[in-house]
């Protein structure tokens, strides 16, 4: 039995995988007796301005811009190691990892955790999911189910976050493939 059916119209959604904006973080440490000044990557002027607004005058970067991925960006295990916790070759902090636990409604949450062997130490920064959006947040010791910030006398590190456009797709022309 044969039937004549109309052709299906074009799909409304693209069948290509969605490309997400890239997220980068940089770890900045305040100068203290425990963390004396050391050479490190440059601290950009917008980061320095935000640190000044947060009341921090002496600091240094311990990482360059490190990409943070979420499970939406990869089909495989994602390595979200941000910093190994070393200052001057010694472990002054526990290793630090990053994640993007939420990406919805045009916003994303960047979470950078680790720092100390006790309690939950993390920086959680919410940004617009738009290239160029950026912020600096303080690492906090969070306790309890509600993750309330614990007041401490010790100055804790900062995390700078910047959103970049999705990576360019690698285009191979016919002549490159020959």
C-alpha positions as CSV (number, residue, x, y, z in Angstrom):
1,X,0.0,0.0,0.0
2,X,1.4,3.4,-1.0
3,X,0.5,6.7,0.4
4,X,1.5,10.2,-0.5
5,X,2.7,12.3,2.5
6,X,3.9,15.9,2.5
7,X,7.6,16.5,3.0
8,X,8.6,17.4,6.5
9,X,9.5,21.0,6.9
10,X,12.9,22.2,8.2
11,X,13.7,21.5,11.8
12,X,13.2,24.5,14.1
13,X,16.1,23.6,16.3
14,X,19.6,23.2,15.0
15,X,20.9,19.6,15.1
16,X,24.4,20.8,15.8
17,X,25.5,20.8,19.4
18,X,25.0,24.1,21.3
19,X,28.2,26.0,21.8
20,X,28.7,27.6,25.2
21,X,30.6,30.7,26.2
22,X,34.0,29.9,27.8
23,X,34.7,30.6,31.5
24,X,38.1,31.4,32.8
25,X,39.2,32.0,36.4
26,X,42.4,33.4,38.0
27,X,43.4,32.9,41.7
28,X,44.7,36.0,43.6
29,X,46.2,35.7,47.1
30,X,46.5,38.6,49.6
31,X,49.9,39.3,51.0
32,X,50.1,38.1,54.6
33,X,52.8,36.7,56.9
34,X,51.6,33.2,55.8
35,X,51.5,34.2,52.1
36,X,54.4,36.6,51.5
37,X,54.5,38.4,48.1
38,X,55.9,36.3,45.2
39,X,56.2,36.8,41.5
40,X,53.3,35.6,39.5
41,X,51.1,36.3,36.5
42,X,50.0,39.8,35.8
43,X,46.9,41.1,37.7
44,X,44.8,43.0,35.2
45,X,43.7,46.6,36.0
46,X,40.0,45.7,36.2
47,X,40.8,42.9,38.8
48,X,43.0,45.4,40.7
49,X,40.1,47.9,40.7
50,X,37.7,45.4,42.1
51,X,40.2,44.2,44.7
52,X,40.6,47.8,45.8
53,X,36.8,48.1,46.1
54,X,36.9,45.0,48.3
55,X,39.5,46.6,50.6
56,X,42.5,44.6,49.4
57,X,45.7,46.6,48.6
58,X,48.5,44.0,48.5
59,X,48.0,40.8,46.5
60,X,49.5,38.6,43.8
61,X,48.2,36.2,41.2
62,X,49.1,32.5,41.6
63,X,47.5,31.3,38.4
64,X,47.1,32.6,34.9
65,X,43.6,32.5,33.3
66,X,42.5,28.8,33.7
67,X,39.5,27.5,31.8
68,X,36.6,26.0,33.8
69,X,34.4,23.5,32.0
70,X,31.0,22.0,32.8
71,X,29.5,18.7,31.8
72,X,27.6,20.5,29.0
73,X,30.9,21.2,27.2
74,X,32.4,17.7,27.0
75,X,31.4,14.1,26.5
76,X,34.3,12.9,28.5
77,X,35.7,13.5,32.0
78,X,36.4,17.2,32.5
79,X,39.6,18.3,34.2
80,X,38.7,21.3,36.3
81,X,41.9,21.6,38.3
82,X,42.5,25.3,38.8
83,X,45.5,25.5,41.2
84,X,47.6,22.9,43.0
85,X,47.8,25.1,46.2
86,X,51.5,25.7,46.0
87,X,53.3,29.0,47.0
88,X,57.0,29.2,46.5
89,X,57.1,25.4,45.8
90,X,55.3,24.5,49.1
91,X,51.7,23.5,49.7
92,X,50.2,26.5,51.5
93,X,46.7,25.5,50.5
94,X,44.8,22.4,49.4
95,X,44.3,22.0,45.7
96,X,41.5,24.0,44.1
97,X,39.0,22.9,41.5
98,X,36.4,24.8,39.5
99,X,32.9,24.0,38.2
100,X,29.9,25.6,36.5
101,X,27.1,23.9,38.4
102,X,24.3,26.1,36.9
103,X,23.9,27.6,33.5
104,X,20.3,28.9,32.9
105,X,18.2,31.9,32.1
106,X,21.2,33.8,30.6
107,X,23.2,33.5,33.8
108,X,25.8,31.0,35.1
109,X,27.3,30.1,38.5
110,X,31.0,29.6,38.8
111,X,32.1,27.6,41.9
112,X,35.8,27.4,42.9
113,X,36.3,25.0,45.8
114,X,39.2,23.6,47.9
115,X,41.7,25.9,49.7
116,X,41.7,24.4,53.3
117,X,41.6,20.9,54.7
118,X,38.7,21.7,57.0
119,X,35.3,23.1,56.3
120,X,33.9,24.0,52.9
121,X,36.0,26.8,51.4
122,X,34.7,28.2,48.1
123,X,34.0,31.2,46.0
124,X,30.7,31.2,44.2
125,X,30.2,33.9,41.6
126,X,27.1,34.4,39.5
127,X,27.5,36.3,36.2
128,X,25.6,37.0,33.0
129,X,26.5,34.3,30.5
130,X,27.8,36.9,28.0
131,X,31.3,37.4,26.7
132,X,33.0,40.2,28.6
133,X,31.1,39.8,31.8
134,X,33.5,39.6,34.7
135,X,33.8,39.8,38.5
136,X,36.0,39.2,41.5
137,X,34.8,37.2,44.5
138,X,36.2,36.4,47.9
139,X,36.8,32.8,48.9
140,X,34.7,32.1,52.0
141,X,34.6,29.3,54.6
142,X,31.0,28.0,54.4
143,X,29.5,25.9,57.1
144,X,26.2,24.0,57.8
145,X,23.5,22.8,55.4
146,X,22.8,26.4,54.4
147,X,26.5,27.0,53.7
148,X,26.6,30.2,55.9
149,X,29.9,32.2,55.7
150,X,32.1,31.8,58.8
151,X,33.8,35.0,60.0
152,X,37.6,34.5,60.1
153,X,40.5,36.8,61.0
154,X,42.7,35.4,58.3
155,X,42.5,37.0,54.9
156,X,41.5,34.5,52.2
157,X,42.2,34.4,48.5
158,X,40.1,35.9,45.7
159,X,38.9,34.5,42.4
160,X,38.5,36.6,39.3
161,X,36.2,35.2,36.6
162,X,35.7,36.3,33.0
163,X,33.4,35.1,30.3
164,X,34.7,34.7,26.8
165,X,33.0,33.8,23.5
166,X,32.6,30.1,22.5
167,X,35.8,28.6,21.0
168,X,36.1,29.0,17.2
169,X,35.3,25.9,15.3
170,X,38.3,24.6,13.5
171,X,37.5,25.0,9.8
172,X,39.5,22.8,7.4
173,X,39.4,24.0,3.9
174,X,39.6,21.5,0.9
175,X,43.1,22.6,0.2
176,X,44.2,22.0,3.8
177,X,42.8,18.5,3.7
178,X,44.9,17.5,0.7
